[in-house]
């Protein structure tokens, strides 16, 4: 084994020289500090990537659910609920990263769009919930009428 290692070391002197030299051309990673409150918005932590992408993903999920509700297509509410919960968690974590820095003005219009999507989604969900209540009321009334022989009703049997 020693002979193989010796051959490898002598076979490529350039590789040995690279291994022995300090890597002057590779800069060391410098720890990043949070920018000051008055810093340029482009320097604010997480805004470009995590917060904006979390907002857009959550908005896309909500819009897709709303579209399904409005087109009366079958909607898997459990899946959408899980996706919305995950999106909210992701958004909360991303916003916590920027909390000490301040609010990036670029986030505000995206949050306004998300809010508008949520309002549309709430209206569509409310409409479907009202429809379900109405249908369940009709079904419950039908069941009561079928099970009742009319003895205690104000109209009486056969009237």
Backbone bond lengths (Angstrom), bond angles and torsions (degrees), N, CA, C in turn:
res aa  C-N    CA-C-N  psi(-1)  N-CA   C-N-CA  omega(-1)  CA-C   N-CA-C  phi
1 X - - - 1.429 - - 1.519 111.60 -
2 X 1.345 115.45 -38.15 1.457 118.61 -179.63 1.514 110.92 -62.65
3 X 1.331 116.37 -34.12 1.444 120.57 -179.33 1.536 110.02 -67.38
4 X 1.333 117.68 -41.07 1.464 121.14 178.88 1.521 111.07 -64.17
5 X 1.317 115.66 -41.35 1.465 119.61 -179.90 1.521 110.12 -67.07
6 X 1.336 116.90 -38.66 1.449 121.27 178.93 1.527 110.48 -65.18
7 X 1.354 116.78 -40.24 1.459 120.43 178.17 1.519 111.11 -64.46
8 X 1.327 115.91 -40.11 1.454 119.87 -179.56 1.523 110.61 -63.80
9 X 1.329 116.98 -41.40 1.452 121.07 -179.17 1.526 111.88 -68.23
10 X 1.324 118.04 -38.15 1.453 120.52 -178.45 1.514 111.90 -85.01
11 X 1.315 118.09 -19.64 1.461 121.45 -177.24 1.530 111.78 -70.84
12 X 1.310 118.21 -33.09 1.460 120.26 -176.14 1.523 109.41 -130.64
13 X 1.340 117.55 85.17 1.465 119.78 -178.69 1.523 112.23 -67.74
14 X 1.340 118.14 -28.24 1.466 120.35 179.26 1.528 110.40 -66.58
15 X 1.325 115.25 -40.62 1.464 118.97 178.63 1.524 110.45 -65.24
16 X 1.303 116.38 -38.27 1.460 119.99 178.63 1.518 110.39 -65.48
17 X 1.335 117.23 -37.98 1.457 120.83 179.78 1.531 110.16 -65.82
18 X 1.344 117.74 -40.03 1.456 121.42 179.03 1.525 110.41 -65.32
19 X 1.343 115.62 -41.30 1.468 119.24 -179.93 1.521 111.58 -64.90
20 X 1.317 118.16 -34.63 1.455 120.83 -175.66 1.528 113.18 -83.11
21 X 1.358 117.86 -20.96 1.461 120.23 -178.78 1.526 110.53 -81.73
22 X 1.329 116.16 144.58 1.459 117.82 171.47 1.520 108.71 -69.23
23 X 1.284 116.88 147.43 1.463 122.61 -177.08 1.519 109.81 -81.04
24 X 1.326 115.00 83.99 1.458 120.98 -178.63 1.517 111.64 -74.86
25 X 1.350 116.35 -27.35 1.457 118.81 -177.71 1.532 112.93 -82.97
26 X 1.318 117.89 -10.52 1.461 121.75 178.60 1.528 108.09 -101.01
27 X 1.323 117.25 112.98 1.462 118.36 -178.24 1.531 110.95 -71.66
28 X 1.298 113.99 146.53 1.464 119.51 177.22 1.520 108.90 -73.56
29 X 1.314 115.67 149.40 1.460 119.66 176.97 1.516 109.55 -72.83
30 X 1.302 114.81 125.77 1.454 120.61 -179.52 1.526 107.67 -97.96
31 X 1.328 117.40 130.24 1.458 118.12 178.74 1.524 110.61 -60.51
32 X 1.319 116.23 135.22 1.458 122.23 -178.93 1.524 109.78 -91.29
33 X 1.295 116.43 130.15 1.461 121.56 175.79 1.526 108.09 -99.99
34 X 1.297 116.33 156.47 1.458 120.55 176.91 1.519 109.50 -67.56
35 X 1.335 117.35 138.20 1.461 119.15 178.26 1.516 111.12 -70.11
36 X 1.298 115.37 156.67 1.460 120.87 179.75 1.520 109.94 -68.89
37 X 1.313 116.75 162.83 1.466 121.86 -177.19 1.524 111.61 -60.39
38 X 1.309 118.97 -28.19 1.456 121.61 -178.98 1.517 113.41 -92.98
39 X 1.331 117.71 10.93 1.459 121.44 -176.79 1.522 110.99 -70.90
40 X 1.328 115.25 162.51 1.468 121.58 177.34 1.524 109.00 -59.99
41 X 1.335 118.10 140.87 1.465 120.71 179.24 1.516 113.73 -57.04
42 X 1.323 119.25 -32.39 1.458 121.77 179.49 1.511 112.94 -65.08
43 X 1.327 117.26 -18.35 1.452 121.28 -179.22 1.521 112.22 -94.27
44 X 1.306 118.03 -3.23 1.452 119.85 -175.86 1.510 110.62 -72.20
45 X 1.293 115.07 137.53 1.453 123.15 -172.97 1.521 112.27 -63.56
46 X 1.308 116.87 128.01 1.446 122.24 169.23 1.512 116.24 76.37
47 X 1.305 119.45 -10.97 1.455 120.55 -172.58 1.514 111.40 -64.55
48 X 1.318 117.06 -48.58 1.460 119.80 -176.26 1.515 111.63 -63.22
49 X 1.299 117.18 -40.67 1.455 119.08 -170.64 1.516 112.61 -99.44
50 X 1.296 117.31 -67.98 1.453 119.30 -167.85 1.520 114.22 -72.54
51 X 1.309 119.06 -50.08 1.463 120.50 -175.45 1.526 111.32 -68.72
52 X 1.321 117.49 -48.29 1.458 119.70 -178.40 1.522 112.12 -65.68
53 X 1.314 117.37 -41.10 1.467 119.18 179.60 1.527 110.94 -69.66
54 X 1.318 117.64 -34.80 1.467 120.24 176.84 1.523 110.37 -65.12
55 X 1.325 116.69 -41.04 1.467 120.97 178.51 1.526 109.85 -62.86
56 X 1.318 116.48 -45.88 1.468 120.38 -177.60 1.525 111.78 -65.90
57 X 1.331 117.69 -40.72 1.473 119.97 178.27 1.520 111.28 -65.15
58 X 1.325 116.75 -42.44 1.459 120.62 179.11 1.520 110.55 -65.13
59 X 1.317 117.17 -42.00 1.469 121.46 178.05 1.527 110.79 -62.23
60 X 1.320 117.42 -41.53 1.465 121.53 179.12 1.530 110.92 -63.02
61 X 1.319 117.11 -41.34 1.463 121.25 177.96 1.519 110.85 -63.24
62 X 1.308 116.50 -46.28 1.466 121.26 -178.77 1.527 110.35 -65.35
63 X 1.330 116.50 -42.69 1.469 120.12 179.10 1.528 111.43 -63.45
64 X 1.335 116.75 -38.32 1.461 119.89 179.69 1.529 110.71 -66.28
65 X 1.322 117.28 -41.37 1.458 120.26 177.52 1.529 110.35 -64.33
66 X 1.320 116.99 -44.32 1.469 121.55 179.44 1.523 110.42 -61.21
67 X 1.315 116.43 -42.98 1.469 120.65 178.76 1.524 110.67 -60.53
68 X 1.324 117.01 -42.58 1.455 120.77 177.85 1.516 112.43 -63.87
69 X 1.322 116.78 -40.95 1.462 120.74 178.33 1.523 111.52 -65.91
70 X 1.318 117.13 -42.49 1.457 121.01 -177.77 1.521 112.43 -71.42
71 X 1.324 117.90 -29.25 1.458 120.88 179.27 1.527 111.60 -89.55
72 X 1.323 115.72 2.31 1.465 122.97 178.94 1.528 112.19 60.57
73 X 1.300 116.37 28.76 1.458 121.96 175.71 1.525 108.59 -82.34
74 X 1.329 117.59 155.01 1.471 118.91 175.52 1.531 110.31 -61.13
75 X 1.308 115.67 133.08 1.457 121.21 -178.07 1.525 108.50 -121.50
76 X 1.335 116.18 129.02 1.460 121.43 176.25 1.529 107.61 -86.42
77 X 1.319 115.47 94.76 1.463 120.35 -174.21 1.521 112.36 -65.08
78 X 1.343 117.46 -33.60 1.470 119.46 178.73 1.531 111.10 -63.61
79 X 1.320 116.41 -44.50 1.467 120.15 -179.74 1.518 110.92 -64.01
80 X 1.339 116.24 -45.43 1.466 118.82 179.66 1.527 111.08 -65.60
81 X 1.316 117.06 -37.31 1.461 119.85 178.20 1.526 110.88 -62.54
82 X 1.333 116.51 -43.33 1.465 120.31 178.31 1.531 110.77 -64.17
83 X 1.330 116.54 -43.09 1.465 119.94 -179.71 1.527 111.37 -65.12
84 X 1.338 116.72 -39.59 1.470 119.57 178.91 1.525 110.58 -68.59
85 X 1.322 117.63 -39.50 1.467 120.55 177.73 1.519 110.79 -63.31
86 X 1.334 116.30 -43.11 1.463 120.61 178.71 1.524 110.35 -63.77
87 X 1.333 116.67 -41.81 1.460 120.80 178.59 1.513 112.52 -63.93
88 X 1.328 116.14 -40.50 1.462 120.15 177.70 1.528 111.19 -64.59
89 X 1.329 116.63 -40.41 1.464 120.04 177.36 1.521 110.58 -63.24
90 X 1.328 116.57 -44.68 1.462 120.99 179.06 1.528 110.97 -62.21
91 X 1.324 116.72 -43.65 1.463 120.84 179.31 1.528 110.86 -64.47
92 X 1.306 117.19 -42.16 1.463 121.12 179.02 1.524 110.58 -60.86
93 X 1.324 116.34 -44.75 1.473 119.69 179.55 1.522 111.30 -64.60
94 X 1.325 116.43 -41.74 1.471 119.72 -179.89 1.521 111.08 -65.62
95 X 1.316 117.11 -39.79 1.462 120.06 -179.35 1.533 111.36 -70.35
96 X 1.314 117.02 -29.99 1.474 119.43 176.66 1.523 111.27 -64.76
97 X 1.334 116.36 -33.34 1.461 119.78 178.32 1.519 111.65 -63.02
98 X 1.311 116.95 -34.01 1.457 121.34 -176.98 1.520 112.53 -95.83
99 X 1.317 117.38 -1.58 1.460 121.44 -174.02 1.530 113.02 -59.82
100 X 1.314 117.38 -43.74 1.465 119.83 -177.24 1.527 112.11 -77.47
101 X 1.313 117.43 -15.72 1.458 121.59 -176.30 1.516 110.85 -87.91
102 X 1.285 117.66 -37.21 1.459 122.31 -176.43 1.516 110.47 123.64
103 X 1.290 116.18 173.86 1.451 120.77 -177.26 1.522 109.72 -89.84
104 X 1.303 115.15 126.69 1.455 121.26 176.80 1.527 107.60 -78.29
105 X 1.303 118.88 126.27 1.462 120.86 -178.10 1.531 113.27 -61.49
106 X 1.329 117.89 -21.49 1.460 120.57 177.91 1.521 112.35 -70.60
107 X 1.321 117.91 -20.40 1.462 121.81 -177.84 1.532 110.64 -78.54
108 X 1.310 117.27 -30.19 1.469 122.13 -173.63 1.529 112.77 -56.56
109 X 1.343 120.71 -49.65 1.469 118.19 179.51 1.529 112.89 -64.22
110 X 1.324 117.29 -33.52 1.463 120.39 178.06 1.530 110.43 -67.14
111 X 1.327 115.88 -39.96 1.467 119.14 176.50 1.527 111.16 -66.49
112 X 1.334 117.29 -36.04 1.466 120.53 177.10 1.527 110.49 -64.75
113 X 1.327 117.35 -40.57 1.468 121.08 176.41 1.528 110.83 -63.91
114 X 1.334 116.02 -41.13 1.463 120.27 178.04 1.522 110.28 -62.33
115 X 1.318 116.43 -42.31 1.474 120.66 178.89 1.533 110.76 -62.46
116 X 1.328 117.49 -42.68 1.467 120.87 177.83 1.524 110.74 -62.25
117 X 1.320 117.08 -40.46 1.466 120.63 176.82 1.521 110.88 -63.21
118 X 1.326 115.85 -40.10 1.468 119.78 178.89 1.525 111.91 -65.19
119 X 1.329 116.96 -37.79 1.468 120.64 178.24 1.527 110.17 -65.04
120 X 1.344 117.05 -44.29 1.476 120.27 177.47 1.520 111.13 -62.68
121 X 1.339 115.99 -41.67 1.458 120.98 179.53 1.526 111.05 -64.00
122 X 1.325 116.50 -42.14 1.454 120.80 179.14 1.531 110.61 -62.47
123 X 1.318 117.14 -42.06 1.467 120.86 179.33 1.530 110.93 -63.99
124 X 1.338 116.98 -42.57 1.467 120.34 179.33 1.525 110.87 -66.28
125 X 1.328 116.67 -42.29 1.471 120.11 177.72 1.526 111.24 -64.56
126 X 1.328 117.29 -39.71 1.461 121.13 179.26 1.526 110.98 -63.76
127 X 1.327 116.22 -41.13 1.459 120.78 178.56 1.535 110.65 -61.10
128 X 1.331 116.48 -44.33 1.455 120.02 179.17 1.528 111.76 -68.74
129 X 1.307 116.91 -37.21 1.461 120.16 177.57 1.524 110.68 -64.95
130 X 1.322 117.76 -41.90 1.469 121.45 176.53 1.524 110.99 -62.24
131 X 1.331 116.68 -40.68 1.463 120.79 178.34 1.531 111.10 -64.19
132 X 1.314 116.87 -41.16 1.468 120.89 178.34 1.526 110.23 -64.27
133 X 1.316 117.34 -41.69 1.474 120.53 177.50 1.527 110.71 -61.51
134 X 1.329 116.77 -43.40 1.463 121.31 -179.64 1.526 110.85 -63.49
135 X 1.310 117.23 -46.28 1.472 121.31 179.47 1.522 110.68 -63.78
136 X 1.334 116.73 -43.32 1.474 119.11 179.94 1.526 110.92 -65.85
137 X 1.320 117.67 -33.39 1.467 121.09 176.41 1.529 110.58 -65.81
138 X 1.315 116.99 -43.06 1.469 121.07 177.97 1.525 110.55 -63.41
139 X 1.316 117.28 -43.60 1.465 121.25 179.65 1.525 110.28 -64.24
140 X 1.341 117.30 -44.75 1.470 120.52 -179.97 1.524 110.37 -61.83
141 X 1.327 117.45 -41.10 1.467 121.50 178.97 1.525 110.49 -64.76
142 X 1.328 117.34 -41.43 1.461 121.43 178.60 1.525 111.07 -63.35
143 X 1.312 116.87 -41.86 1.467 120.86 179.02 1.518 110.17 -63.50
144 X 1.322 117.80 -42.93 1.468 121.16 178.65 1.520 111.18 -62.16
145 X 1.318 117.37 -40.68 1.455 120.90 -179.89 1.515 111.99 -66.92
146 X 1.330 117.50 -38.90 1.464 120.98 -179.72 1.522 110.39 -70.06
147 X 1.330 118.32 -39.86 1.462 121.70 -177.56 1.520 112.61 -77.38
148 X 1.289 117.87 -21.96 1.461 121.09 -176.97 1.527 109.69 -86.99
149 X 1.339 114.67 139.26 1.461 118.50 176.42 1.524 111.19 -95.78
150 X 1.310 116.65 1.54 1.450 121.36 176.28 1.515 114.22 89.17
151 X 1.334 118.30 3.31 1.445 121.69 -177.15 1.518 112.04 -60.24
152 X 1.292 116.44 -42.10 1.472 119.42 -174.51 1.529 112.51 -104.38
153 X 1.304 117.96 8.92 1.459 119.53 179.52 1.519 110.72 -84.15
154 X 1.310 116.88 157.97 1.461 120.57 -178.97 1.511 112.11 -74.09
155 X 1.326 117.08 -21.70 1.461 119.85 179.87 1.520 111.86 -86.78
156 X 1.318 118.94 -21.03 1.449 122.69 178.91 1.522 111.00 79.48
157 X 1.335 115.60 168.28 1.465 118.83 -178.42 1.518 111.35 -72.02
158 X 1.270 115.89 137.22 1.444 121.23 175.94 1.506 115.17 72.77
159 X 1.274 120.45 4.51 1.468 121.89 179.75 1.473 112.20 -94.13
